[in-house]
Amino acid sequence: MLITHDTRCALDTVVDLVNTVPEDDAADGLPDVAALEDFVRNHEISDVGVLSEFDLSAVRKVRGRFAGIFAAPDPRTAAGLINELVAAAGTTPRLTDHDGYDWHVHYFAPGASVADHLAADCGMALAFFVVAGEQERLRRCEAPDCRRAFVDLSRNRSRRYCDSRTCGNRLHVAAYRARRKEAAG
């Protein structure tokens, strides 16, 4: 599956956005407008004006809808969720070549809110996976104490953890210790 630069940026953005959802007793990753401003700046989201509490609330709603897409049990459900999200954003595809990037497609209307911008661009990036028959690549970490979202871009669709150095390694070490304990005991 060919993933263009702008699609990859949108995938990274949507994964990071979904992973700001508070799990259990954890703090919200987007607690205030300043955090949203940092998110927008860190992900180089273009055409965003001054952000407000209204924007924060709207982005949190979009974030929840994206989380639903990662939890979708099948492509038909994911497609329905994506269609609703993208339609509500008032998608307006247009070619652009801003900030030193070559021609690419933006799906949000000029002057769109940051929530609509995210819904349109990130929604379309996820749509490409459903269209390609690759919805199962939109995953949650299999570590029991971690449910972070990620997109499995491995060749054989074998990635199981959000980060093999942390979640994957921790589980492998625990399994190794359990085997050693059982063998010794």
N, C-alpha and C positions, 0 to 999 in steps of 0.2 A: 504494500500500500504506500503510495507516494504521499508524503506529508510536506506541504509547503511551509516556508518559514512563518507566514502569518497564521497558518493553522496550528503549527507547533506552539507559537506564542499564545494563541487562544486556549489551547489544551493546557499549557502550563498555568495560565491564569485561572481557568475554571477549576483545575485540581487544587490550586492554592486557595481559591475562594471557598470551595466545598470544605477544605480542611480547616477553615476558620470557625466552622460550626462547633459550638461547645459540646464536648462529650462528657457524660456523667456530670461531675462537679467541676469540670474545667471551666476556665474563664472564656468568654466569647473572644474569638480572634479579631473581631471588629467591634470593640467596645464603644467607640466614639467616632466622631467625624475626623479627628486627627489620624486615627488608625486607618480610616478609609482613604484619606489623602495619601498616607504612606503607601497603602496598597496600590493605589492608582499610579503613583510615582514609580514605585518599584517594578511595576509591570508595564511601564511606559505606555499607559492607555492614553491615546491621543484624543483631541477634541473634547476635553472635559473642562467645564468651567468651575466656578466656585461651588464647593460642595456644602450641603446642609444636612440637618437632621432628617429631613424628608428623603434625601438621597440615601442616607444610611439605612433608613427603614426599608426603602425600596430595594436596595442591594441585598439586605438580609432576606427579603421575600424571594428574590431571584435565586439567592444562594440555596434556600430550602428547596426550590424547584429543581435546581441542578442536582442536589443530593438525591432527590427522587429518581432522577435519570440514572445515577450510578447504582441505585438499588433496584432498578427495573428488572423484573424476572425474565423478560424476553424482548426481542426487537420490536414487536408490535406495541408493547407498553411504552418502551423508550421512545419510539417514533411519535406516539400520541402526545407524550409529555413535551418532547422537543417542538412538535408542531404548535402546541398551545403557547409555549414560551416565546417562540420566534414570532408567531402571529401577534401576540400581545405587545411585542416590542415595535411593531410597525416596520418590519424589515424593508430596507431600501438598498439593494445592492448597487455599489458603484465602484469603479476603478479609481485607484489613487496611488501616488508614488511619493509620499511624504517622508521627511526625516532621513533621507539618504537610502531608503528602501526602494527596490525596484517595484514595478507594477504589481499590485495585489488588490484583492476585493475587500471592501468594508461592507458590512451588511446593515449597519445602523444609519439612520438618517442624519444629515448634518444638524448639529445642535441638539441631538438626542440626549436624554439624561444618561448618567453613568449606568444606571440599572438597565435601561433599554439597550445601551451600547453593549454591555456584558451579555445580556440575553440574546441579542442578535448575533454578535461575532462568536461567542462561545457556544451558543446553541447550534450554529451552523457547523462549527468544528466537530461537535458531537454528532451532528446529523451525518457527516461524511462517514463516520464509523458505522452507523446503522446502514447506510446505503451500500457500503462495501461488505456488509455481512460480518462486521467485526465488532458488534456491540459488546461481546463478551470481554473485549479488551478494556472496557470501562469497569474497573474493579475496586474492591475494598481490600485492605491488607488482611491476610489470613491469620496474623498473630492474634492470639486471644485477647490481649490487652491493648490492641490497636485496631482501629477501624478507619484509618486514613484512606482517602481515595487516591487512586493513581491510574494512569493509562499504561497498559502493558504494551510496550513497543518492541518486545523481544521477538525474534524471528519465529519461534515456535509457540508463542503465546503461553510461555511457561512461568512467567514471573508471578510469585505468590505474595510478596511482601512489598510494602511501600518503599522500604530501603533495606537492601540485603545486608548492609553493614550494621544496622541496628536491630531491627525486628528479626530479620532472617538469621543473623548470627546469634542473637540471644536465644532463639528457639533451638538452633542447632546445638549450641553449647548445653542447653538444658537437657536435650535428648541424649547427648553424649554422656552427661553426668548421670542421668537416669540409667542408661545401659551399663555404665561402669559400676554403679551402686548395685544393680541387680546381679551382675556377674560376680561381684565380690561377696554378695550376701546371702 
